[in-house]
């Protein structure tokens, strides 16, 4: 261990000495490879449809303003105070002065990021919050603030961000007025109502029922990743999407099999008793534009919404795979990481199609397992608190690879890939994703899975710095860890969830050495978008 730590330190010194001509901010920006998002091919879209897309983008820009306030505060004065262009760009990438890779401030004058971002008073104590007698404090759609007398109060999002929400509503109403699709109009009107009331049940249902549009808009407060204090407050984000009709048809064949996939999961059947809605679907889309939380730092490659357990039970979920983002992620990060860190005999198993299908099943896995504990402890999210997101992300990663490998083994996937392709690509993506750091639930989840694989002997880091993969042990690890995570969620076992995260969710010297190796090879951590008009 000491030799490894010394090697890491030496490599770090070499890296610094070779790059003294560049500032720290320059190197940070290079963590994100530039992806130019070309102007979309709208040859099959009517003039009305093109105008709807413009209105979607205007609405997304207003979402961006809300997210800055949620994550940091006032954007313009902050960015205007940064003289270094590279540091300013990095602040724009991170939506504030804190690096989403390691959680540390990279702009002078700022301390550690508040665990509750701007959702709670920075000086609020746990005891004070517990004593605050207002059920609305636990809503995903309220801010907790100081009243004039210093006590706590709740403010609903639609009141706190009324100006931007009013503009978003105007853009969506204009789009609803000109769209030729009744289902789109219904969704947009319900979404306006949701934004104005912070009640998204009707708009979630309308969104799932909107299946005949070539375009899509996912907008509003959805993900609770930024609330590291209680894991409840949702951040605003937006995606403007264009559907890939041919691939969507192929993917939707999987939708009818969700109950079958549920039965295929490992472990005690009582820990996966939830029955997914029969109307779940899977879309393949290209991202045209994103803003707010969805544009901050790391770019996700797929989503599975809505999170409302009642809607999931009635109608299911919609999985959307982002084809263009998946392709760019594999080419720019996953494949070069594998070629750098895998032993030569495993490199041939790195496969773009395997990566695509791993992501597809990862998103499917988000809708599986259970949403409510089976022992009366309420929802999984409530029972596991701020550990819920890490556990959920680990679950979807592990069980997504598990289901994908089983489907490949049964020859039920059209792509010409092998089980070993799935496992090698999964391992590589896990190693790559440890670079997201321990400041974000996504990073912690991948670090935890990585450390579990190491402990099980599924992957072994050789003296060369490259990994050997034991495919049999990797398969067993997926099955065992997947079953354990399902148990944690079903029983709402917060004590075990915390011990799992504390034991496995730590950056080890091996991870640090990998990070240095990948930095020396100038392999980016992730991607960032530049949009062509």
C-alpha positions in Angstrom: 0.0 0.0 0.0 2.8 2.4 0.9 4.6 1.7 -2.5 1.3 2.4 -4.3 0.8 5.6 -2.5 4.4 6.7 -3.2 3.9 5.9 -6.9 0.7 8.0 -7.0 2.6 10.9 -5.4 5.5 10.6 -7.9 3.2 10.4 -10.9 1.3 13.5 -9.6 4.6 15.4 -9.4 5.5 14.4 -12.9 2.1 15.5 -14.2 2.5 18.9 -12.5 6.1 19.5 -13.7 5.2 18.7 -17.3 2.3 21.2 -17.4 3.5 24.2 -15.5 2.7 26.4 -18.5 -1.0 25.8 -18.0 -3.1 27.1 -15.1 -5.0 24.9 -12.7 -8.2 26.2 -14.3 -7.0 25.2 -17.8 -6.4 21.7 -16.6 -9.8 21.5 -14.9 -11.6 22.6 -18.0 -9.9 19.8 -20.0 -11.7 17.3 -17.7 -14.7 17.9 -20.0 -14.2 17.1 -23.7 -16.0 19.6 -26.0 -18.9 18.0 -27.9 -20.3 20.1 -30.7 -24.0 19.4 -30.9 -24.8 20.0 -34.6 -28.0 21.7 -35.7 -30.6 18.9 -35.8 -32.0 17.5 -39.0 -35.6 18.8 -38.9 -36.5 17.7 -42.4 -39.4 15.7 -41.1 -40.7 18.4 -38.8 -43.4 20.9 -39.8 -42.9 24.6 -39.5 -45.2 24.6 -36.5 -43.0 21.9 -34.9 -39.9 23.9 -35.5 -41.4 26.8 -33.7 -42.5 24.5 -30.8 -38.8 23.4 -30.5 -37.8 27.1 -30.3 -40.3 27.7 -27.6 -39.0 24.7 -25.7 -35.5 26.1 -25.8 -36.7 29.5 -24.5 -38.4 27.7 -21.6 -35.3 25.7 -20.9 -33.2 28.9 -20.7 -35.5 30.1 -17.9 -35.0 26.8 -16.1 -31.3 27.5 -16.2 -31.9 30.7 -14.2 -33.8 28.9 -11.5 -31.1 26.3 -11.2 -28.4 28.8 -10.6 -30.4 30.2 -7.7 -30.9 26.7 -6.3 -27.3 25.6 -6.5 -25.4 28.8 -5.9 -27.3 32.1 -5.9 -27.0 35.1 -8.2 -25.1 34.1 -11.4 -24.1 37.4 -13.1 -22.3 39.1 -10.2 -20.5 35.9 -9.4 -19.3 35.2 -12.9 -18.4 38.9 -13.4 -16.0 38.7 -10.4 -13.9 36.0 -12.0 -11.0 37.4 -14.1 -9.4 34.2 -15.3 -11.4 33.1 -18.5 -10.7 29.4 -17.8 -11.9 29.6 -14.2 -15.0 31.5 -15.4 -15.7 28.8 -17.9 -15.2 26.1 -15.3 -17.6 28.0 -13.0 -20.2 27.9 -15.8 -19.7 24.2 -16.3 -20.2 23.6 -12.5 -22.9 26.2 -12.0 -20.9 27.7 -9.1 -17.4 27.7 -7.4 -17.4 24.1 -6.4 -15.9 21.3 -8.5 -18.5 18.5 -9.0 -15.6 16.0 -9.3 -14.2 16.5 -5.8 -16.7 18.9 -4.2 -14.0 21.4 -3.4 -14.0 25.1 -4.2 -11.8 26.2 -7.1 -12.5 29.9 -6.8 -10.8 31.8 -4.1 -12.9 33.2 -1.3 -15.3 30.2 -1.1 -15.4 27.5 1.5 -17.0 24.1 1.4 -20.4 23.9 -0.4 -23.3 23.8 1.9 -24.7 20.3 2.1 -28.2 21.6 1.5 -27.1 23.9 -1.4 -29.6 26.9 -1.4 -32.5 24.8 -0.3 -32.0 25.4 3.4 -30.4 28.2 5.5 -26.7 27.5 5.7 -26.8 27.9 9.5 -29.7 25.6 10.1 -29.1 22.8 12.6 -30.4 19.3 12.4 -32.2 19.8 15.7 -33.8 23.0 14.5 -35.1 21.3 11.3 -36.5 18.4 13.3 -38.3 20.7 15.6 -39.8 22.7 12.7 -43.4 21.7 12.7 -44.4 22.1 9.1 -45.1 19.0 6.9 -44.3 21.0 3.8 -40.6 21.1 4.9 -40.2 17.6 3.5 -41.8 18.3 0.1 -39.4 18.1 -2.9 -40.8 21.4 -4.0 -40.2 23.8 -1.1 -37.4 25.9 0.2 -36.7 26.2 3.9 -35.8 29.7 4.7 -35.5 32.2 7.6 -38.5 34.3 8.5 -38.0 37.9 9.6 -37.9 36.8 13.2 -35.2 34.2 12.5 -37.5 31.2 12.7 -37.8 28.7 9.9 -40.5 28.9 7.1 -41.3 27.0 3.9 -41.6 28.7 0.5 -43.1 26.7 -2.4 -41.0 26.7 -5.6 -43.8 28.3 -7.6 -43.6 31.3 -5.2 -39.8 31.4 -4.8 -39.3 31.3 -8.6 -42.5 33.0 -9.7 -40.9 35.3 -12.3 -39.1 32.5 -14.2 -42.0 30.1 -13.9 -44.4 32.7 -15.3 -42.1 33.0 -18.4 -41.8 29.2 -18.7 -45.6 29.0 -18.5 -46.0 31.6 -21.3 -43.6 29.7 -23.6 -45.3 26.4 -23.0 -48.8 28.0 -23.5 -47.6 29.4 -26.8 -46.3 26.0 -27.8 -49.6 24.4 -26.8 -51.5 26.9 -29.0 -49.6 26.0 -32.2 -48.9 22.3 -31.9 -50.9 20.0 -34.1 -50.6 17.1 -31.7 -53.5 17.0 -29.1 -51.4 14.8 -26.8 -48.6 17.4 -26.8 -51.1 20.2 -26.1 -52.6 18.2 -23.2 -49.1 17.6 -21.7 -48.0 21.2 -22.0 -51.1 22.5 -20.3 -50.9 20.0 -17.5 -47.2 20.9 -17.1 -48.0 24.6 -16.8 -50.5 23.7 -14.1 -47.9 21.6 -12.3 -45.3 24.3 -12.4 -47.8 26.8 -10.9 -48.9 24.5 -8.1 -46.0 22.1 -7.5 -48.3 19.2 -8.1 -47.0 17.1 -11.0 -49.3 14.0 -10.8 -51.5 15.1 -13.8 -48.6 16.3 -15.9 -46.6 13.1 -15.3 -49.6 11.0 -16.5 -50.1 13.3 -19.5 -46.4 12.9 -20.4 -46.6 9.1 -20.3 -49.7 9.2 -22.5 -47.9 11.4 -25.0 -46.5 8.8 -27.4 -47.1 10.1 -30.9 -44.8 13.1 -30.9 -41.4 13.2 -32.7 -40.3 15.8 -30.1 -40.2 15.8 -26.4 -39.6 18.2 -23.5 -38.7 17.1 -20.1 -38.8 20.1 -17.8 -39.2 20.9 -14.1 -37.8 19.9 -10.7 -37.0 16.2 -10.9 -33.6 15.1 -9.5 -32.8 15.5 -5.8 -29.1 14.9 -6.1 -28.0 18.4 -5.0 -29.7 18.1 -1.6 -26.9 16.3 0.2 -28.5 17.2 3.5 -31.8 15.3 3.4 -32.0 14.0 -0.2 -35.4 15.4 -0.9 -35.3 18.8 -2.6 -35.6 18.6 -6.4 -33.4 20.6 -8.8 -34.8 22.2 -11.9 -33.6 20.9 -15.3 -34.8 20.6 -18.9 -34.1 18.5 -21.9 -35.3 19.3 -25.5 -35.3 16.0 -27.4 -35.9 14.6 -30.9 -37.0 11.0 -31.2 -35.3 8.3 -33.1 -38.4 6.5 -34.4 -36.7 3.4 -35.8 -34.7 2.6 -32.7 -37.6 3.5 -30.4 -39.7 0.8 -32.1 -36.9 -1.7 -31.3 -36.6 -0.7 -27.7 -40.3 -0.6 -27.0 -40.4 -4.4 -27.5 -38.8 -4.5 -24.0 -41.6 -2.5 -22.4 -44.1 -5.3 -22.2 -41.5 -7.5 -20.5 -41.1 -5.4 -17.3 -42.9 -7.9 -15.1 -40.6 -10.6 -16.6 -37.5 -8.5 -15.8 -38.8 -8.0 -12.3 -39.0 -11.8 -11.8 -35.5 -12.2 -13.2 -33.9 -10.1 -10.5 -31.8 -12.0 -7.9 -32.5 -12.5 -4.2 -35.7 -12.9 -2.2 -38.9 -12.5 -4.3 -40.4 -10.5 -1.4 -37.8 -7.8 -2.0 -39.1 -7.2 -5.5 -42.8 -7.4 -5.0 -43.6 -4.1 -6.8 -45.5 -4.6 -10.1 -44.4 -2.1 -12.7 -47.2 -0.4 -14.7 -48.1 -2.1 -17.9 -47.8 1.0 -20.1 -44.1 1.7 -19.5 -42.3 2.6 -22.7 -38.7 3.2 -23.9 -37.8 6.0 -26.3 -34.6 6.6 -28.2 -33.8 10.3 -28.6 -31.1 12.7 -29.5 -30.5 15.6 -27.1 -30.9 18.9 -28.9 -30.5 21.1 -25.8 -30.3 20.8 -22.0 -30.2 23.3 -19.1 -30.2 23.6 -15.4 -29.3 20.5 -13.4 -29.1 18.4 -16.6 -26.4 20.6 -17.9 -24.3 20.9 -14.8 -21.0 18.9 -14.6 -21.4 15.3 -15.7 -23.9 14.6 -18.5 -26.4 11.7 -18.0 -26.9 9.4 -20.9 -30.5 8.3 -20.1 -33.4 9.0 -17.8 -36.2 7.1 -16.3 -39.2 9.2 -15.2 -41.4 9.9 -13.4 -40.4 9.2 -9.8 -43.9 9.4 -8.5 -44.6 5.8 -7.2 -48.3 6.2 -7.7 -47.9 7.1 -11.4 -45.4 4.3 -11.8 -47.9 1.8 -10.4 -50.7 3.1 -12.6 -48.9 3.7 -15.8 -45.3 2.7 -15.3 -42.3 4.8 -16.4 -40.7 6.2 -19.5 -37.1 5.4 -20.2 -35.3 7.7 -22.7 -31.9 6.8 -24.0 -29.8 9.7 -25.3 -28.3 8.2 -28.5 -25.9 11.0 -29.3 -24.7 11.4 -25.7 -24.2 7.6 -25.3 -22.1 7.5 -28.5 -19.9 10.5 -27.4 -19.4 9.1 -23.9 -18.2 5.7 -25.2 -15.9 7.1 -27.8 -14.4 9.9 -25.7 -14.2 8.3 -22.2 -15.2 4.6 -21.8 -13.2 3.2 -24.7 -10.0 5.1 -24.0 -10.2 4.3 -20.3 -10.5 0.6 -21.2 -7.6 0.7 -23.6 -5.5 2.4 -20.9 -6.5 0.3 -17.8 -7.5 -3.1 -19.0 -5.1 -6.0 -19.6 -4.7 -6.6 -23.4 -6.8 -9.8 -23.5 -9.8 -7.9 -22.1 -9.6 -4.9 -24.4 -11.2 -6.8 -27.3 -14.4 -7.1 -25.2 -14.9 -3.3 -25.1 -18.0 -2.8 -27.2 -20.1 0.2 -28.1 -23.2 -1.9 -28.6 -22.7 -3.5 -25.2 -22.4 -0.1 -23.6 -25.6 1.0 -25.3 -27.6 -2.0 -24.0 -26.0 -1.8 -20.5 -27.4 1.8 -20.3 -30.8 0.6 -21.7 -31.1 -2.0 -19.0 -29.7 0.3 -16.3 -32.7 2.7 -16.9 -35.1 -0.2 -17.0 -33.7 -1.4 -13.6 -34.6 2.0 -12.1 -38.3 1.1 -12.4 -37.8 -2.4 -10.8 -37.3 -3.6 -7.3 -39.7 -1.8 -4.8 -40.7 1.8 -4.3 -42.4 1.2 -0.9 -40.7 -0.8 1.9 -42.3 -4.1 2.6 -42.2 -3.7 6.4 -44.2 -0.5 6.9 -41.3 2.0 7.0 -42.8 4.0 4.2 -41.2 4.8 0.8 -37.7 3.6 0.1 -36.6 7.3 -0.3 -38.0 8.2 3.1 -36.6 5.2 4.9 -33.1 5.5 3.5 -32.9 9.3 3.7 -29.8 10.9 2.1 -28.4 7.4 1.4 -31.3 6.6 -0.9 -29.8 8.1 -4.0 -26.5 6.3 -3.7 -28.2 3.0 -3.1 -30.6 3.5 -6.0 -27.8 4.4 -8.4 -25.8 1.4 -7.3 -28.9 -0.7 -7.8 -29.6 0.4 -11.3 -25.9 0.1 -12.4 -25.5 -3.4 -11.0 -28.9 -4.8 -11.9 -28.8 -3.1 -15.4 -25.6 -5.0 -16.2 -27.1 -8.2 -14.6 -30.2 -8.1 -16.8 -28.2 -7.1 -19.9 -25.9 -10.1 -19.5 -28.8 -12.5 -19.0 -30.5 -11.2 -22.1 -27.3 -11.5 -24.1 -26.7 -15.0 -22.8 -30.3 -15.9 -23.8 -29.7 -14.4 -27.3 -32.6 -12.0 -26.9 -30.7 -8.9 -28.0 -30.2 -8.1 -31.7 -26.6 -6.8 -31.2 -23.8 -9.3 -31.9 -22.3 -9.1 -28.4 -21.2 -11.7 -25.8 -21.7 -11.9 -22.1 -18.0 -11.1 -21.6 -18.4 -7.9 -23.7 -21.1 -6.8 -21.3 -19.1 -7.5 -18.2 -15.8 -6.0 -19.5 -17.6 -2.9 -20.7 -19.5 -2.6 -17.4 -16.2 -2.9 -15.4 -14.6 -0.3 -17.5 -17.5 2.1 -17.2 -17.4 1.6 -13.4 -13.7 2.3 -13.2 -14.2 5.4 -15.4 -17.1 6.6 -13.2 -15.0 6.5 -10.0 -13.5 9.7 -11.4 -16.8 11.5 -10.7 -15.5 11.5 -7.1 -17.0 11.2 -3.7 -18.8 14.6 -3.8 -21.7 13.3 -5.8 -24.1 10.3 -5.4 -23.2 9.1 -8.9 -19.5 9.0 -8.1 -20.1 7.4 -4.6 -22.3 4.7 -6.1 -19.6 3.8 -8.7 -16.8 3.9 -6.2 -18.8 1.6 -3.9 -19.4 -0.9 -6.7 -15.8 -0.7 -7.8 -14.5 -1.5 -4.2 -17.0 -4.4 -3.9 -15.7 -5.9 -7.2 -12.1 -5.6 -5.9 -13.0 -7.2 -2.5 -14.7 -10.1 -4.3 -11.7 -10.7 -6.5 -13.8 -9.9 -9.6 -11.2 -7.4 -10.8 -7.5 -7.3 -9.8 -5.2 -4.3 -10.3 -1.9 -5.7 -11.5 1.6 -4.2 -10.9 1.4 -2.8 -14.4 -1.6 -0.6 -13.3 -3.9 -2.6 -15.6 -6.9 -4.7 -14.5 -7.5 -8.4 -14.9 -11.2 -9.4 -14.9 -12.4 -12.7 -13.6 -15.7 -13.0 -15.5 -17.1 -15.7 -13.3 -16.5 -13.7 -10.1 -17.8 -10.6 -11.7 -21.1 -12.3 -12.6 -21.4 -13.6 -9.0 -20.7 -10.2 -7.6 -23.5 -8.6 -9.7 -25.9 -11.3 -8.5 -24.9 -11.0 -4.8 -24.6 -7.3 -4.6 -27.9 -6.8 -6.6 -29.8 -9.0 -4.2 -28.3 -7.2 -1.2 -29.3 -3.8 -2.5 -32.8 -5.0 -3.2 -32.9 -6.2 0.4 -31.7 -2.9 1.8 -34.4 -1.0 -0.2 -37.2 -3.4 0.6 -36.6 -3.4 4.4 -35.6 0.3 4.5 -32.4 -0.8 6.2 -30.8 2.6 6.8 -28.2 1.3 9.3 -26.9 -1.2 6.7 -27.1 1.3 3.9 -24.9 3.7 5.8 -22.4 1.0 6.7 -22.3 -0.1 3.0 -21.6 3.5 1.9 -19.0 4.1 4.6 -17.2 0.9 3.9 -17.2 0.9 0.1 -17.8 4.5 -0.9 -14.3 5.7 -0.3 -11.5 6.7 -2.7 -8.7 4.1 -2.4 -5.0 4.5 -3.4 -5.9 2.2 -6.4 -8.5 4.7 -7.6 -6.1 7.6 -7.1 -3.5 5.8 -9.2 -6.0 5.2 -11.9 -7.0 8.9 -11.9 -3.4 9.9 -12.3 -2.8 7.4 -15.1 -5.9 8.7 -17.0 -4.8 12.4 -16.4 -1.4 11.6 -17.9 -3.1 10.1 -20.9 -5.3 13.3 -21.1 -8.5 11.2 -21.1 -11.4 13.5 -20.1 -13.6 12.7 -17.2 -16.7 13.6 -19.1 -18.1 15.8 -21.9 -19.7 19.3 -22.2 -21.9 20.6 -25.0 -21.5 23.4 -27.4 -24.6 24.0 -29.6 -24.6 24.9 -33.2 -27.4 27.1 -34.4 
